Amino acid sequence: MKNLVVLLVLSAAALAQSPAASQSSPVDQENANKAKALIQQMIEALGGEDYMNIRDISQEGRTYSLHHGEAEGAGILFWRFYKYPDEERVELTKKRDVIEIFRGNEGFETTYKGTRQQDPKVLNDYIRRRHYALDQVLREWLKEPGIAFFYEGSTVAAQKDTQQVTIMNSRNEGVTLNIDSNTHLPVKKTFSWRDPTDKERNIEDEVYDNYRDVAGIMTPYSVSRLYNGEMSNQRFLHNVEYNKGLADSMFQASATYDANKPAPK
């Protein structure tokens, strides 16, 4: 009996510390309901069931890397193929001779040298961004137990009037969405993470613009990525297609050499 009482006390304490516990009052519940309604409105604006059931995406465009907000070079042509939930292939340059493949928690890069395992930092950054990607949040996070919703009022984001909502999961990971007050489409997504090395907190943003209707799915043809307030990457799309039935073979790769070892003579 004593053990049962201790267990109940501990369970109550854990519940009190959970994100959802902070929304137990009627006022907090009303706040959460407003946030949920805005998110549902945003999903419908994106295409509703068509958006939530995307199987694969094919894109063509040009990508720019930026340093201190300034573009480095004239940009690179890219072809991107994504298969939900965790397979991606990116072909770079006009000749499409640099290929990056991500599959689950694996990553590979193919160049004229052959195929090597992706640089660990590049892979970790990619996996983090995928975990916080908009489709992952809307299609996976929202199904998890312990999800909390917070409506944070009206604000301006990317020169647009928006409604701000934060989604927090049971692991204390959060994503803040700025939703256009007029179109109800997402304008900006923000998340933060703590670097395990220097313990500093970093903030990453994605800004979506130039939406077009593609097969009933509202698609941003301009996506900008910011890192700690500075623009780090921009992508401008030329063409987008959905649900082409991409073959699994497009996402297969294996290393042919070790980048950390000298090439054989």
N, C-alpha and C positions, 0 to 999 in steps of 0.2 A: 504493500500500500504506500509506504514511504517513497519507494522508487517511482510509483505512478504519479504521486504528487509532484516530485522533482521534475519528472518528464513534462507534466502539464505546465509547470512554471516556466521551464525552458522553452517550450513550444510557444507559450504566450509572449515571452520576451522576444523570440525570433520573429513572431508575427508583427509585434509592435515596431520592429526595426525594418520591416520590409517596405518597399516603395508604396505598395497598395495601402498599407496601414495609414499613411498620411492623408488618405482620401476617404476616411471613414465618416466624417461629418457631412451633413446635408449640403453645406456650401462647397466642400471639396468634391462631393459626388457630382454636383451640378457642373463644377469646373471640368471634371473628368469627362462627363457626358458631352459637354460642348467640344472638348478636344476630339473625342471619338467621332462626333458628327462631322467636324471639319475634315478629319482624315478620310472618312467614308465619302464625303463630297469630293475630295481630291481624287480618290480612286475612281469615282464615276467620271470625273472630268478627264482623267487619263485614258479612259476607255472601258472602265468597269471590268466585266468578266474577260473581255478580249485582252486587256492589259494583264490581269492576274493569271491568265493561262498562256502567256507567251512561252513557247518552247525553245525557240532559237532566234537569234538576231544576226543579220549580215549588214555591215556598214562599210562605206567608203568615205574618205575625207582626208583632211590635212591636220597634222598635229604640230603644236609649237611648244617647245620647252622654254621657260622663262627664268631669268635670274634677276633678283631684285626688281621684279616687275617688267623687265625688258626682254623682248624676244631674242633668242639666240639663233640667228640664221633665218632662212626663208621658210622654215617648216619642212615637214616630211610627210609624203603621201603614206596613207595607211589603209589597210583592209582588215577589218575586225570581224571575227566570227565567234559568237557566244552561244553556248548551249546550257540552258538552265539545268542545275543551279551552279555548277562549279567547273565548267570547261570553257576555255577561251583560247583563241588563236589570233595573233596579230602579225600581219605581214607588212614590213616597212620598206620604204624606198620605192622609186619608180619601177625597179626591176623585181621588187618583192623578194629580195634575196636575203633579207634579215627577218627571221621568224621567231616569235616568242610564243610558247605554248604553256598554258597553266591548266593543270588538271588536279582537282582536289588540293592537296598540300604539296604538290610537286610543280616544278617549273623548269623549263628548258629554253635555251637560246641557240638558234642555228645561224651560222655565218659561213663564209667561205672556208673557215677552218674546220667546220664540222659542227656537231651538236654537243653542247656541254650543259651541265646542270646550272640553273640560273643562280646568279649571285645571291647569297643568303639575304642580304639587306633588301635587294630588289624584290625577292620572293616574299619576305616578311611584310614589306610595305604593301605589296599587292594583296596578300591574304587579308591584311587588316582592312584595306579599302573595300574588298569584296564583302567582308563580314558586315560592314556598315553601309553597303550599297542600298540604294532606294528599294530595288526589287526584293532584296533579302529582308529588309525591315518590314515591308508591307506583306510579303508572302510567307515569311517564316516567323519573324518576331511576334507578329500579332496573334499567332496561334499558340504561343507559349503561355504557360501559367505564370501568374505573378506580374504581368505587364501592367504598368501604371501610365496614365495619360494626364498631361498638364496643359491647360490653356493659359498662355502667357500674354494675351492681349494683342492689340494692333501695333505694328511697327513698320518702318521702311526698310526694305532689303533690296539691294541691287536696283535702286531708284524706283521701286514699286511699292505700293501700299499692300501690306501683307498681314495675315493672321499667323501668330507664332504658336507652335505646338511642340511639346517635347514628349517623346516616348522613352520610358525607362524600363529595362527588363530586370529580372530577378538577380542578375549578376552585377547590378549597378552600372550597366552600360547604357548610355543615353544617346539619342539622336534628336536634334532640334530641326524642325521643318518650318520654313516660311512659305505660306500658301497665299497665292495671289488673291486679293479680296474680290476681284472682279471675275477672273477666269477660273479660279479655284485650282489652278495648276501649281505644282511646286516651283518655287523660285530659287530657294537655297536650302541646302542640307548641311548641317554642322555636327561634328562629333569631336570628342577630345580623348586623348590617351596619354598615359604616363610612360616616358622612356625608361626602360629597365636599367639603362646604364647611368644616365645623369639624373634620373628621377624627375626631370622637368616635364611639365604638362604641355602637350602640343595640341593645337587646334587645326582641324582640317575642314575646309568648306568646299562644296560644289555648287556652282551657280548655273541654272538652266535658263536658256533663252531661245528665241526664234523657233517656237513650236510650230509643227506642221502635222496635219492629219495623215497618217500612213496606215491604210487598211483599218481605219477605225480606232487607231491608237495615237494619241497625241504625243509627238516625239520632239524632244529638244534638238535642234540642229546645231546648237552652240552649247558647249559645256566647258566651263572654266573651273579649274581646281586651284584652291588657295591653301598655303601652308603657313600657319601662324601669321595670317593677315597679308601675306605676299603672294601674288599670282605665281604659280609654279608650272601650270600647263593649261593649254587651251586646245580644244578640238572643234573643228568645223566640219560638219558632215555634208557630203554631196549626194549621197544616196543611202537609203535604208530600206531593208526588206525584213519581213517577219515570217517565221514558221516555214522555211524552205525545206526542212527535213535534212539538216546537215548530218553528214555521215560521221560516225564515231571515229573513223580512221583519220579525220582531219585533226584530231586532238591527241594522236599517238606520237610519242617521241621517246628516244632513249639516247643516253650520252655515248658519244663515240670517242671523246677524249676528256682528260682531266685538266681544267684550266690552271690548276695549282701545280702541275708538273710540267717540266720542260718537254717540248716536242721531241720525239725520237729522231735521231740523226739518220 
